[in-house]
Amino acid sequence: MKINISLLLLSLWMISSCKSLPIEGSREPSEFYRRDMQLEVDGVKVDGTYVAETKKFYAIRGRLYEKARLVKFSTCHREVIIDNPKDKFEYVYWPSAGIEDLGFCPVEIGAFDEKGEHSWAMIDFRREESLSGELGCNGNKSIAKGVSLCQSRKGLIQTIRFDEPVDVEQSELCDEAQTEDHLLWTFVISAEKCLYVFRNTKGDEIHRLLSLGYDNVLMR
């Protein structure tokens, strides 16, 4: 298996940030908000973030806390605008072959009202990544095969542990992952999206970790 790690890191720069649309009266655009949109992805209930297996298509349904003026659905390849969805929406996502079905190309969904207030969701996908790790994120522990996603408040320390020694590459301007034994790694959540790619010493397996930091939570 050959996965281009440099391409994975470069692709992160292309993903749109979770800042508000530049609508008059919107909240401070430098703030990052917790992703808390309620979704169903192929019948699985999702609270803001989710890692899905690779499939030909995905049935995505969203229920919004308040009526929205629009919903924006974006990937590394497309941006789709759903006008006046009110309090729910549906979208069948068929990843484009050779672009959206390869490597790192998550789906980000944002809902906006007239004031620019919003809710967000992020869906990532496991491709050929196969290295398992135990993620310690925001007080919870889980075993993730190949791909993991961690959302927590900016500045908090999180962990990921592997059963064999690994090295890491990561996106720029993000906190550097730290380790003493190359098994247990710690990292500080940044408000930006941060991509960490862990690779075993043989170089034949990787684990891709996306961290999503926030510095504010919208009151519902």
CORJO-V309556 format. One record per backbone hydrogen bond with DSSP energy under -0.5 kcal/mol. CO is the residue of the C=O (numbers start at 1). NH is the residue of the N-H. E is the energy in kcal/mol with one decimal. If there is no record, write none. Layout:
CO:NH:E
CO:NH:E
This chain:
1:3:-0.5
3:5:-1.1
4:8:-1.7
5:9:-2.4
6:10:-2.3
7:11:-2.1
8:12:-0.8
9:12:-0.6
9:13:-0.7
10:13:-0.8
10:14:-0.6
11:14:-0.8
11:15:-0.6
12:15:-1.1
21:23:-2.7
23:26:-2.2
28:31:-1.8
32:215:-2.4
32:216:-1.1
34:36:-0.7
37:39:-0.6
37:48:-2.0
38:63:-2.6
39:46:-3.0
40:42:-0.6
40:61:-2.5
41:44:-1.9
44:41:-2.5
46:39:-2.5
46:48:-0.7
47:49:-0.8
48:122:-2.6
50:52:-0.5
50:124:-2.7
52:126:-2.6
58:60:-0.7
58:93:-2.9
59:42:-2.8
59:61:-0.5
60:91:-2.6
61:40:-2.3
62:89:-2.0
63:38:-0.9
68:86:-1.1
69:84:-2.8
70:112:-2.6
71:73:-0.5
71:82:-2.9
72:74:-0.5
72:110:-2.4
73:80:-3.3
74:108:-2.9
78:75:-2.5
80:73:-3.0
80:82:-0.5
81:83:-0.6
82:71:-2.1
85:88:-1.6
86:68:-2.4
87:64:-2.7
89:62:-2.5
91:60:-2.7
91:93:-0.7
92:94:-0.7
93:58:-2.0
93:95:-0.7
96:99:-1.8
96:100:-1.4
96:101:-1.1
99:102:-0.9
103:105:-0.8
107:123:-2.9
108:74:-2.7
109:121:-2.0
110:72:-3.3
111:119:-0.9
112:69:-3.0
112:70:-1.7
113:116:-1.6
117:113:-1.6
119:111:-2.4
120:37:-2.5
121:109:-2.5
122:50:-1.5
123:107:-3.2
124:52:-2.9
125:127:-0.5
126:54:-0.8
131:146:-1.8
133:135:-0.8
133:144:-2.8
134:161:-2.0
135:137:-0.7
135:142:-1.8
136:159:-2.2
137:140:-1.9
140:137:-2.6
142:135:-2.7
142:144:-0.5
144:133:-2.2
144:146:-0.7
145:147:-1.4
146:208:-3.0
148:210:-2.2
150:212:-3.3
152:214:-1.1
153:156:-1.7
156:189:-2.7
158:187:-2.1
159:136:-2.9
160:185:-2.8
161:134:-2.9
165:201:-0.9
167:199:-2.6
169:197:-3.3
171:174:-0.8
178:186:-2.4
182:166:-2.0
183:162:-1.9
183:185:-0.6
184:180:-0.5
185:160:-2.1
186:178:-3.0
187:158:-2.9
189:155:-3.0
190:213:-0.6
192:213:-0.7
194:196:-0.5
194:211:-2.8
195:171:-2.0
196:198:-0.6
196:209:-3.2
197:169:-2.0
198:207:-2.5
199:167:-2.5
200:203:-1.1
205:200:-1.9
206:130:-0.7
206:131:-2.1
207:198:-3.0
207:209:-0.6
208:148:-2.4
209:196:-3.1
209:211:-0.5
210:150:-2.4
211:194:-2.1
212:152:-1.6
214:154:-3.0
216:34:-1.6
